[in-house]
Amino acid sequence: MSMVLEYVIDSQENPHLGLYATINRYWQAIVEKRTFSVININTAKRLTEFRQLPWNYRTSFVRKINLLVELESYYGEARTRYETEEEMQRNSKIFTGAIHSLFNTLATWPENERSPPVTLERRPTRHAKSGTKPT
């Protein structure tokens, strides 16, 4: 059985890996350690889901959090000029809200001295930066 579990866990791009956590408590612990090691938050909806997850012991599994903040998109003529003050304020509000939400959630996590530090990454979205429509 452990060979089967190793095969399932080692298939890194398995989008259904989380389903194996329901087999039993042993599989749950191993699968969750893998699935919660890197957290990708790429939409406002995902940020809300992240906030609502029952983290308790799972916080010790998290090693990296990728936060991708979606700013307003720029199309057509808007791509050829600098942001207006109003656009900058809206984008600043979106970004600040996302950061506050993330840090407010992390502040509720229990301290675990045995866990290595979590790496946070923040990147602008490609379509907001380049002005191309998201795919």
C-alpha positions in Angstrom: 0.0 0.0 0.0 2.8 2.4 0.7 4.1 2.0 -2.8 0.7 3.0 -4.2 0.7 6.0 -1.9 4.2 7.0 -3.0 3.2 6.8 -6.6 0.1 8.9 -6.1 2.1 11.5 -4.1 5.0 11.6 -6.6 2.7 12.4 -9.5 3.2 16.1 -8.9 0.7 17.4 -11.4 -2.2 15.3 -10.2 -5.1 17.8 -9.9 -7.2 15.2 -8.0 -4.6 14.5 -5.3 -6.8 15.9 -2.6 -9.4 13.2 -3.2 -7.0 10.6 -1.9 -7.1 12.3 1.5 -10.5 10.8 2.1 -9.3 7.2 2.0 -8.2 7.1 5.6 -6.4 9.2 8.3 -3.0 7.9 7.2 -3.5 9.0 3.6 -5.0 12.2 4.7 -2.0 13.3 6.7 0.4 12.5 3.8 -1.7 14.0 1.1 -2.4 17.2 3.0 1.3 17.7 3.8 1.8 17.7 0.0 -1.3 19.7 -1.1 -0.9 22.4 1.5 2.8 22.9 1.0 2.4 25.5 -1.7 -0.7 27.7 -1.7 -1.7 29.6 -4.8 -4.1 32.4 -4.3 -4.9 33.8 -7.8 -8.4 35.3 -7.5 -10.4 37.2 -4.9 -12.6 34.1 -4.6 -9.5 32.0 -3.7 -8.5 34.5 -1.1 -12.0 34.2 0.5 -11.7 30.4 0.4 -8.2 30.6 2.0 -9.6 32.7 4.8 -12.4 30.2 5.5 -10.4 27.0 5.5 -10.1 25.2 8.8 -6.3 25.5 9.1 -5.5 24.2 12.7 -2.7 21.7 12.3 -2.4 22.3 8.5 -0.5 25.5 9.0 2.6 23.5 9.7 2.4 22.1 6.2 2.5 25.5 4.4 6.0 26.4 3.0 5.1 28.9 0.3 2.2 31.2 -0.5 1.9 32.7 -4.0 -0.4 35.7 -3.9 -1.5 37.0 -7.3 -3.5 40.2 -7.0 -5.8 40.9 -9.9 -5.8 44.7 -10.6 -8.1 46.4 -13.1 -7.4 45.5 -16.7 -6.4 48.0 -19.3 -7.7 47.7 -22.8 -7.5 49.7 -26.0 -6.7 53.4 -25.4 -6.1 52.9 -21.7 -2.9 51.0 -22.4 -1.3 53.9 -24.2 -1.4 56.3 -21.2 -0.4 56.5 -17.6 -2.9 55.6 -14.9 -5.2 58.4 -13.7 -5.2 59.2 -10.1 -8.6 57.5 -9.8 -7.3 54.3 -11.4 -4.2 54.3 -9.1 -6.4 54.7 -6.1 -8.7 51.8 -7.2 -5.7 49.5 -7.8 -4.1 50.5 -4.6 -7.4 49.7 -2.7 -7.6 46.3 -4.5 -4.0 45.5 -3.6 -4.1 46.7 -0.1 -7.3 44.8 0.6 -5.8 41.6 -0.7 -2.7 42.1 1.5 -4.7 42.9 4.6 -6.9 39.9 4.0 -3.9 37.6 3.7 -2.1 38.9 6.8 -5.3 39.0 8.9 -5.7 35.3 8.1 -2.1 34.5 8.8 -2.4 36.3 12.1 -5.0 33.8 13.3 -2.6 30.9 12.7 -1.1 29.3 15.8 2.6 29.8 16.3 4.5 26.6 15.6 8.2 26.9 16.5 9.1 23.7 14.8 7.8 24.7 11.4 10.2 26.4 8.9 9.2 29.9 7.8 6.7 30.5 5.1 7.7 32.2 1.9 5.3 34.8 0.5 5.4 35.7 -3.2 3.6 38.6 -4.8 3.4 39.1 -8.5 1.3 41.4 -10.6 -1.0 39.7 -13.1 0.2 39.5 -16.6 -3.0 41.1 -18.1 -3.0 44.0 -15.8 0.7 44.7 -16.5 0.6 44.2 -20.3 -2.9 45.2 -21.0 -3.8 41.9 -22.8 -7.0 40.2 -21.9 -6.7 37.3 -19.5 -7.1 33.8 -20.9 
